[in-house]
Amino acid sequence: MQRKKRTDTWMLLTENFNDQLYPMSDSNKSMTNKICVISGATSGIGKETAKALALKGAHVVVVGRNMKRCARTVKTIKKKTGNTNVDYLCADLSDLSQVRDLAKQLKQDYPRIDVLINNAGAFYDPRLETADGYEMTLALNYLSPFLLTTLLIDSLKASEQGRIVNVASSSHYVGKINFEDIQYTKNYHAIPVYAQSKLALVLFTKELAERLKDTKITVNTLCPGLVATNFRKNNGWLRFYVRKFVKKELTAVEGSQTMIYLATSPEVAGITGDYFEKEKQKKSSDLSYDKELAKKLWEVGEPMIKEFMTDS
C-alpha cells in the first residue's frame, strides 16, 4: 500500500506542519487498551487527535499516504507521549483498492477496533480522477470512508462499544447531491463538489446509524471548525468562502477537540447519528435529515464500492 504519485497540487485539508504538543502531565488514561484508527493522521487535526489518544493510553494506528511521514509522526508521538503502542499503515485512500487492502491489514493485525476516525479529506481544483476512474473529491471524502467503515464493521462490533467518527465540514450546509452527474463530469466547480462530498458524509453517517441501531456501535460526524493551517495562502478565495460559516480560525489543537471528544467522552456513549461542533450537538443542514435522500445516496454509492468489498 505504497503511496502513488499524485498530480494534484492542492494540499489535504488536514495538512499542518506545526508540531503542537499536549502537556506531558496529562495522567488521564481513560483509553488504555482501546484500539483507535485515524486516517489523515500525519498532520493537522488528525495528528493532534492521535497525540491526545496516545496520551490517554490508547493503542493508536496512524494512517497516511507517505511512509516517511507516517514513520516520523509515529516516532514523534511516541517520544512526546511516552506511549509505545503507536503504529502506522500506509494507504492512498483515494484508491479504493488500497482502502480494501488497508482494511484487510487492520483485520489481520488487530483483534478489534474500538474507534475508527475517518479524518482524511481534500479539496481538488481542477477536476481529477482516481485510479478507479472516480472524481477525486467524491472518492476521498465519501466513497473511501463508506468502504473502509463497511469493511471494518465486524472489527467494530468486536469492541465493547465501537465508535465511528466522521469528519465533515460546515460546507455541507450549502451542499446538494447532484444525482444526475454525481461525479461532475460536466460543469465542474470545486466548491459545490466539495460541499456535496461533505453533505454525502453527513447523510452516510445518519443512514449508517440507522442501520447499526441494534448494535453497540455509534457513528457521529463533526465540523472541526476553520483550522488556520488547513489552507495555503493561494487558497484565499476558499478561505473567504468558508468564513461565511465559520468565523474564527482555530489552531490544529483547538480544531481536534471535538474529534477527541467524540472518540473518548462517556457523555456521547449512547448518542448516534448526530452532528457536532465545539463538542456540542448541532443541527445539521435540512437536507441531511431527509431519510429518503440518505437511502438514495446509499443506493448510488454502494455499487461504486461493491467490487472492493471482497478480497481480489
C-alpha positions in Angstrom: 0.0 0.0 0.0 2.7 2.5 -1.0 1.7 6.0 -2.0 1.3 6.5 -5.7 2.4 9.6 -7.4 -0.2 12.3 -7.4 -0.6 15.1 -10.0 -2.7 17.4 -7.8 -1.1 20.5 -6.3 -3.7 21.0 -3.6 -2.8 20.1 0.0 -5.0 17.8 2.1 -7.3 19.9 4.3 -5.8 18.2 7.3 -2.3 19.5 6.4 -0.4 21.1 9.3 3.3 21.1 9.8 3.3 22.6 13.3 4.3 20.1 16.0 2.0 21.3 18.7 2.2 19.3 21.9 -0.2 18.3 24.7 1.0 18.7 28.3 3.1 15.8 29.4 1.3 15.9 32.8 -1.9 14.5 31.3 -2.5 11.5 33.5 -5.9 10.6 32.1 -5.5 7.0 30.8 -9.2 6.5 30.0 -8.4 5.0 26.6 -6.0 2.3 27.9 -6.3 -0.9 25.8 -8.6 0.9 23.3 -7.5 0.4 19.7 -8.0 3.6 17.7 -7.5 4.0 13.9 -7.2 7.5 12.5 -6.9 8.4 8.8 -5.2 11.6 7.7 -3.2 11.4 10.9 0.3 12.6 9.8 -0.5 16.3 10.2 -3.1 18.8 11.4 -6.1 17.9 13.4 -5.5 14.2 12.7 -2.0 14.3 14.2 -3.2 16.2 17.2 -6.0 13.7 17.8 -3.6 10.8 17.6 -1.4 12.5 20.2 -4.3 13.1 22.5 -5.5 9.5 22.2 -1.9 8.2 22.8 -1.7 10.4 26.0 -4.9 8.8 27.1 -3.3 5.4 26.8 -4.9 4.2 23.6 -3.2 1.9 21.1 -3.2 4.3 18.1 -2.9 3.3 14.4 -1.9 6.3 12.2 -3.0 6.0 8.6 -1.4 8.2 6.0 -0.2 8.2 2.3 3.5 8.7 2.8 5.6 6.1 4.6 8.3 8.6 5.7 5.8 11.0 7.2 3.9 8.1 8.9 7.1 6.9 10.5 8.1 10.4 11.5 4.7 11.0 13.0 4.7 7.8 15.0 8.2 8.5 16.3 7.2 12.0 17.4 4.0 10.8 19.1 5.9 8.0 21.0 8.5 10.5 22.1 6.1 13.2 23.2 3.6 11.0 24.9 5.7 8.1 26.3 3.2 5.7 24.7 4.9 3.0 22.6 1.7 1.5 21.3 1.6 3.7 18.2 1.7 2.1 14.8 1.1 3.1 11.2 -0.2 1.8 8.0 0.2 3.5 4.6 -2.5 3.8 2.0 -3.7 6.3 -0.6 -7.3 6.4 0.4 -8.5 7.9 -2.9 -7.5 4.5 -4.4 -10.3 2.1 -3.3 -8.2 -1.0 -3.8 -5.8 0.4 -1.3 -8.7 1.1 1.1 -9.6 -2.6 0.8 -6.0 -3.6 1.4 -5.8 -1.3 4.4 -9.0 -2.8 5.9 -7.6 -6.3 5.3 -4.4 -5.5 7.1 -6.2 -3.9 10.1 -8.3 -7.0 10.5 -5.2 -9.2 10.4 -3.2 -7.1 12.8 -5.8 -6.1 15.5 -8.4 -8.2 17.3 -10.9 -5.4 17.2 -11.3 -1.7 16.6 -12.7 0.5 19.3 -12.6 3.8 17.5 -12.5 4.5 13.8 -11.9 8.1 12.8 -12.4 9.0 9.1 -10.5 12.2 9.0 -8.7 12.2 5.6 -10.3 14.6 3.2 -9.3 17.0 0.4 -10.4 19.8 -1.9 -9.4 19.5 -5.6 -9.3 22.1 -8.3 -9.1 21.3 -11.2 -11.1 18.1 -11.5 -9.1 14.9 -11.1 -9.9 11.3 -11.3 -8.7 8.4 -9.1 -7.0 5.2 -10.2 -10.5 3.7 -10.2 -11.9 6.4 -12.6 -13.9 8.3 -9.9 -13.9 12.0 -9.3 -11.2 12.6 -6.7 -13.2 14.7 -4.1 -16.1 12.3 -4.1 -13.8 9.3 -3.8 -11.7 10.5 -1.0 -14.3 12.4 1.1 -17.2 10.0 0.7 -16.6 6.7 -1.1 -13.4 6.0 0.9 -14.9 6.3 4.4 -18.0 4.4 3.1 -15.8 1.5 2.0 -13.4 1.5 4.9 -16.1 1.7 7.5 -18.2 -1.0 5.9 -15.2 -3.4 5.7 -14.4 -2.8 9.4 -17.9 -3.2 10.8 -17.1 -6.7 12.2 -14.0 -5.3 13.9 -16.0 -2.5 15.5 -18.7 -5.0 16.6 -16.0 -6.9 18.5 -15.5 -3.8 20.7 -17.4 -3.3 23.9 -18.7 0.0 22.4 -17.3 0.7 18.9 -17.3 4.3 17.8 -17.1 5.7 14.3 -16.3 9.4 13.9 -16.6 11.1 10.5 -15.0 14.5 9.9 -17.3 16.6 7.8 -17.4 20.4 7.3 -19.8 23.3 7.7 -19.7 23.5 3.9 -22.3 20.7 3.9 -24.9 23.3 4.8 -24.8 24.5 1.2 -24.3 21.1 -0.3 -26.6 19.3 -2.7 -26.4 15.9 -4.1 -26.2 16.1 -7.9 -27.7 12.7 -8.7 -27.8 13.5 -12.4 -24.0 13.9 -12.5 -22.6 13.0 -9.1 -19.1 12.9 -10.4 -19.4 16.3 -12.1 -18.1 15.2 -15.4 -19.6 18.4 -16.7 -19.6 21.9 -15.3 -17.1 21.1 -12.6 -16.8 23.7 -9.8 -14.6 22.8 -6.8 -16.7 24.4 -4.1 -20.1 22.7 -4.8 -18.3 19.4 -5.4 -16.6 19.7 -2.0 -19.8 20.7 -0.3 -21.6 17.8 -2.0 -19.0 15.3 -0.7 -19.3 16.6 2.9 -23.1 16.5 2.8 -22.8 13.0 1.5 -20.7 12.1 4.5 -23.3 13.5 6.9 -26.1 11.6 5.1 -23.9 8.5 5.2 -23.5 8.9 9.0 -27.2 9.2 9.6 -28.1 6.3 7.4 -25.3 4.1 8.9 -26.5 5.0 12.4 -30.0 3.8 11.5 -28.6 0.5 10.1 -26.5 -0.1 13.2 -29.2 0.9 15.7 -29.4 -2.7 17.0 -25.6 -2.9 17.6 -23.2 -1.4 20.2 -21.6 0.8 17.5 -22.2 4.5 17.4 -21.5 6.8 14.4 -21.4 10.5 14.6 -20.0 13.4 12.4 -18.5 16.8 13.2 -17.2 20.0 11.9 -13.7 20.8 13.4 -14.1 24.5 12.6 -11.9 26.5 10.3 -8.4 25.5 11.2 -5.9 28.2 10.3 -3.3 25.9 8.9 -5.8 24.0 6.7 -5.5 26.4 3.8 -2.5 27.7 1.9 -2.3 31.3 1.1 -3.1 30.6 -2.6 -6.5 29.3 -1.3 -7.5 32.7 0.0 -10.8 32.7 -2.0 -11.7 29.3 -0.5 -10.9 30.6 3.0 -13.1 33.6 2.3 -16.0 31.3 1.3 -15.6 29.1 4.4 -15.6 32.1 6.7 -19.2 32.6 5.8 -19.9 29.6 8.0 -17.0 29.6 10.5 -15.9 33.0 11.7 -13.0 32.1 14.0 -9.8 30.4 12.8 -8.5 27.7 15.1 -5.2 26.1 15.8 -4.9 22.4 15.0 -5.0 21.6 18.7 -8.3 23.6 19.0 -9.7 22.0 15.9 -9.1 18.5 17.1 -11.1 18.8 20.3 -14.5 17.7 19.0 -12.9 14.7 17.3 -11.2 13.7 20.6 -14.5 14.3 22.5 -16.5 12.0 20.2 -13.7 9.4 20.4 -13.4 9.3 24.1 -16.1 11.0 26.1 -18.5 8.8 28.1 -21.1 11.6 27.6 -21.6 10.5 24.0 -21.5 6.8 24.5 -25.2 6.5 23.8 -25.5 9.1 21.0 -25.5 8.1 17.4 -26.4 9.7 14.0 -25.7 13.3 15.2 -23.6 16.2 14.1 -21.3 18.0 16.5 -19.4 21.3 16.6 -17.4 22.7 19.6 -18.1 19.5 21.5 -21.9 20.0 21.3 -24.6 18.6 19.2 -25.7 20.9 16.5 -28.5 20.8 13.9 -27.0 19.8 10.6 -28.5 21.0 7.2 -32.1 20.5 6.5 -31.2 18.2 3.6 -29.2 15.9 6.0 -32.4 14.9 7.8 -34.0 13.7 4.6 -34.1 9.9 5.1 -35.2 9.1 1.6 -32.3 11.2 0.3 -29.9 9.3 2.6 -31.2 6.0 1.3 -31.0 7.0 -2.3 -27.4 8.2 -1.8 -26.5 4.9 -0.2 -28.0 3.0 -3.2 -25.9 5.2 -5.5 -22.7 4.8 -3.5 -22.9 1.1 -2.8 -22.4 -0.1 -6.4 -19.4 2.2 -6.7 -17.6 0.4 -3.9 -19.1 -3.1 -4.4 -16.2 -4.6 -6.4 -13.8 -3.6 -3.5 -15.9 -5.3 -0.8 -14.2 -8.6 -1.1 -10.5 -9.6 -1.5 -9.3 -9.5 -5.0 
